[in-house]
Amino acid sequence: MFILLLYAGRSCRIASALMHPTNFYSTLFFIILSIILLRRHQFKFGKKYCWLFIGTTIWVFLQTIKTGNFEPMTLFLYLEISIAYIVANIYGTKTLLYFEKYTTWLALLSLVVWIIYLFAPSQLLAILQPFNLRQSRYIIKASIILTSISGTSSFLGMRNAGFCSEPGHYASFLCIAIAINLVIHKFDISSKNKSLYILGLSLITTQSTTGYIGGCVIVLFYVLNAKFLSKYITIGLMVLIIPTIIALPFMQAKIESVWYEEGNEFEIAESADEREYVYVPQRIDGLVLETYNIKGDPLLGYGVKSKNSFVCKNLSENISLSNGLLQAFSEFGILLGVMFYLGLGKTIRELALFKKFSGWYMIFALYLTLSVSYNFMMVPFLLSIWQMAFLRERKGFI
């Protein structure tokens, strides 16, 4: 489970092999890991997996007819679904515990590294250099998988990217872990819940717009479940804190930079072609472009290869859309996209009944908020959580 979390973070090429399967040996490692899990727990695939396999195969078959050729990348889709299915059925709600626990461990390590970097940046880089597995010299200066040194900075200095590919990506994982932490600890925010403070401080150090907005959603989620006195104290603090967060220079600059204006898509295409390398549009622009992909093929979607999308075919092959809010529809078609969100809603509602908390829709809202910037849909560890209600052979979460 710990390894699955590290691979989900994608702080370097080795860790991102499952998400971008260019490394045969890393993918083979996950196949072997799945086999070990199956044998150790004496687990056998059930009826739900058969239906998942049949449904996926039908979609792949129709995609092959549409494009005229079979995409080898499709094989990794089977692998991602299989891993999520195995994890959901073997561990159940323990998946939530593992995610929160391991994210907290890594957050504590990254917090220590972040503090050291503030006072001794060159010395720390020199120490990490022999072990550096960095993915990008601009976004990530150095990565040792467990933690990394970000190449970007803001009002608190270096933006903490943790075990992820960039600070915003890391902030999203922290938001998910904080929400899980509140549910597990029955919304206890006292000093006894040390993990909450580690995760919260780490979220602040990311200096991420996505993370801060996600944090506000989490606070609302807490308010719906807090005791009477704590609830009104929290509301009072929010009235003071939220305007302060919005007033931060980097937040205002970010909001202005992501604002969509008519005709932006042509500027994006021109910019992507001029740069001659992958260009990722800002959030709102990305959402608008994703609607073009949905209109391009609403029934089946463009498939596992983005080069088949409407945007890549008609604007520029160098454009890469990072948001996941609409990608369920654009990549897999409207029907499967609707099924994904129904599964997500069903899982959260059943979890709310099992853990006895209110405001399940705030967790749904948190997913939507984070997905505006990043795509977490097919990350095996998270997919096992998002679709647990559909993936588990037994009813319930135990």
N, C-alpha and C positions, 0 to 999 in steps of 0.2 A: 504494500500500500504506500509505503514511504517512497519507493522508487517510482510508482505511478504519479505521485504528486510532483516529484522532481522533473519528470518528463513533461508533465502538464505545464510547468513553469517556463520551459524552453529558454533558459538563460544562455545556452550555447548550442552549437550544432549537434553535439552528442545527445544532449537532453531533448532536443526537438525532433529526433529521428522518427518517433512515432507519429507526431503531428505532421511532419514533412518527410515521408518515408523514402529518403534517398540513401539510407544506410542499411544494407541488407542484413548485416550482422546484428545491429541493434533490434531490427524487427524480428529476426530469428530468436533473439534473446527473449522477447515478449511472448513469442509462441511457446518457447520452452517454459517460461514462467507460468503461463496459463496451464500447461500440462501438469506442472508440479502442484499447482493449486488444486486442480481437479483430482489428482491422485491422493494428495495429502488429506483432503476433506471427503474423499470418496463421493464426489459430486457427479451426477449424471444430468445431461441436458434433458429438459422436459418439453411439454407440448408448446409452451409459449415460445421457446427458442425455435422450434420447428416452424411455427407461424412467422416468426421474425425472419428466418432464413428464406422461407418461400416468398414472403412479401418483398424482401430485398432482392431476391433473384428475379422476380417479375419486373421490378423497377429497373434493374440492371439490363435485363433482356430488352425492354422497351427503349432504354437509352442507347443500347447497341444498334438497334434497328434505326433509331433516329439519326445517329451520327455516322452510321455505316462502319464503325469499327469498335472493338472492345478496348476499354481503357484499363490497363493493368493496375492503375491506382485504385480501381474498384475493389480489388482484393483486400486493401487495407481498410475499406469500409466494413467488410465482414469481420476483420480483426478487431476494430474498434467496438463494434456492436457486441462481439463475443466476449471481450474483456469486461465491458460494462455489465453484461448479463451475468457473468461468473461472479463478479464482485458483489452485485446486488443480491444474488441468491446465497452466497456463502456468508457474507457479513451482515446483511440487512442494515439496521440502524447503527450498527457498529461502524459503518462507513462514515457516518457523520462524526462520530467520536474520533476516528482516526484522522479525518480531514482537519478537525479543529486542533487536535493534539500536535500533529506533525507541522501544521502551519504555524502554531505557536512556537514550537522549538526553533524552526527556521527563522521566524520573526525575531526571536530573542538574539540569535546569532547575528542576523543582519543589522539589528539595532546597535549591537556592540561594535560591529565593523563600521557602521555609519558614524558613530561617535568618535572612533579612533581616526577615521578619515578627516573629520573636521579639524583635528589638531595636528595630524601628521600624514597628509595625503601622499606625498612623494615616498615616504618611508614605507607606508602600507602597500602602495603599488609595487615597490621594489620587492617586498616580501612575497606578494602574490604572483608576480611575473613568471616564476618557474612553473607554476601550476595553472597558468592562464589558459582557459579554453574559450576565450571571448568570441562572441558572435558578430559584433559590430564595434568598430573603434569609435563610432560617434555616439551611439545609444548606450552601449556597454563597454567601458574601458577594459575591464577584467572580470572574468567569471570563473569560479571554481565549482560550479553547479549548485553547491549549498548556499552560496551567497555571491554577490557581485558588486562591482564598483560602477556606478552609473556615469555616463558622460554628459549628463544634463544637470543643471542646477537651478535653484529658484531662491525665494526669500529666506529659506532656512539652510541654504548651502546645497550640497549635493542631494539630488533627489534619490531616495532609497528605492532601489529596484529589487532588493531581496533575491529570491531564487528564480525570478522571472525575466522575461525578455526586455522589459522596460518598466518604469515606475507605475504607469497607469494600469498595466497588466497585473502587477504585484498588488496594487491597491484594490483591485477587483477581488483577488483571492482573499485579501484581508477582510473585505466587507462580508464575503460569504462566510468566512470563519467566525467573524464577530456575531453575525446573525445566528449561526449554529450554536455558538457559545451561550448566547442569551437563552436559547431554547433549552439547551442541556442543563444550564445552571438555574433554570426557572426564573430568569430575569433578575438575578442577584447581581448588583453592581457594587457590592461592598468590597473591602480590601481582601476578603477571603477568595474572591474570584480574580486571582493574579493574572490569569491568562487574558482576561478582558483588557486589562491595562497594558499588557505587552502588545496585544494586537492593536489597541487604540493608538498608542504612541507610535507604533510602526506606521499606521495609516497616516498620521499627521506628517511623518517624515517623508512620505512619498510625494507630498505637495502636488497631488493629482486632482484635477477638476472632477474627473469621473469618480474618484475615491471619496472626495468630500461631499459630492451630491449623494452618492450611495450612503455615506455616513448619516446624512440628514434623513434619508428614508429609514435607516435603522433606528434612529432616535424616535421617529414617529411610531415605528413598530414597538419600541420599548414603552412609549407612552400608553399605547393601547393595552399593555399588559402589566403596567406598574401599579403599585399600591397607591391609594388616594393621595397621600402627601407627596410621595416621590413623583407622581404624575404631574402635579401642578408646579412643583419646583423645576421639573424638566421643561415644561412648557415655557415657564418664565425665562429659563436659560436660553431656550431656542430663540425666543423673541430677540434676545441680545446677540446671540452667537451667529445666527444665519445671516443677518445683514452685514455683520463683520466679515464673514467668509466671502460673501458676494463682493464686498468692497475691496478685497485684496487685489493688488495690481495684476497678478498673474491670472486670477479668475476672470477679471474684466477683459483682459487681453485675449484669453482663451475663448470667451463667449463671442467676442467680436470676430475672431478668426474663423469660427465654425459657422458663422451665419451664412445662410444660403441666399444667393441672388440669382435671378433668372439669367441664363446664359453661362453660368459657372461651368457647366459640363464641357463646353467647348474650350474654355480656358484650361481646364484640367487636362483634356486630351492633348492640347497643344504643348502644355508644360511637360506632360509625361513623355511625349515623343521627343522633345528637345533634350530632356535629361538622359534618355536612352537607358534608363534603369527603372526598377519598380517604383511607382509613385502611389502613395496612399493618400487619398483625399481626406479632408476634414469630416467630422461626424455628420453634419447635416447634408453636405454634398454627397457623402457616401450613401446616406439613406435614400436620397433622390435618385442616385444612379442605380441603387438596388431595385427601385421600383421599375426602372427600365428593363432590368434583367427578368423581373417577374412578368412584365408584359411580353417580353420576348419569347417566353415559354412557360405559360401559367400551369400547364398540366403536369409536365414531368420535371421542369426545372432544367438548368444547364448541366447538371451532373457534377461529378467529383472534380472535374478539371475546369478551372475558371476561364481557360482559353476558349471554351465553348460558349461563354456567356455573351449576351447581347452587347454589353459594354466593351468587352475585349474585341469583339468582331467588328463593331461599328465605330468605336471611338479610339481606343488604343489598347494594344496588348500589354502595355507597361502599367496599366492601372490595376491596382489591387485594392479591393474593398475589405476593410477589416471588421466592420460592424456585424453583429450576429442577430440583430433584432429582426430583420427581414430575410436573412440568409436561409432560414428554414424553408421559406417559400420559394426563393429564387433558385436555390440549389436542388431542392427535392420536389418542387411543385406545390401548389396550393393545398392539395388533399393531404399529403404527408406533413406539410407545415402545420396545418390545423390539428392533425393528430398529435404532433409533437407538443404543441401548446396545451392541448386537452390533457395529455399525459402529465405535463408539468403541473397544471392546475390540480389534477386528481391527486398527484403525489403530495403536494403541499397541503391540500385539504385533509387528506387521511393522516398526514403527519400531525396536523393541528389537533385532530381528534385524539390521536395516540398520546401526544405530549401535553394535551390540554392547554393550548394557548389561543389567544384571540388574534384577529387581524391577519389571517393567512394570506390575504390579498396584498399585504405589504411585502411579503417575501416574493410574491409574483412581481410586484412593482420593482423590487430591488433587482431581480433578474433582468427585467426590461431596461432598467436604468443602466446597468453595467453592459448590457448587450448593444447599446447604442454605439459603444466604443470598441468592444471586443467580442469575438465569437467563441463561446464556451460550449456550443451545442454538442459537438462530437468528441470532446475531451473525455476519454473512457472513465476516469475517476469521477468526474462531474456528471457524465451521462448516467452513471449508475445511481446517482442521487436524483437527478431531474426526472428520470423515468422509472423510479423504483416501484411505483404502483403497477406499472405495466410489465416490468421485467421479472419481478418476483413470482415464482410458481405458487408459493403459499400466500394466502391473504394476510394482511397486516405487515408490521415492520419488525417483529421480533425475530 
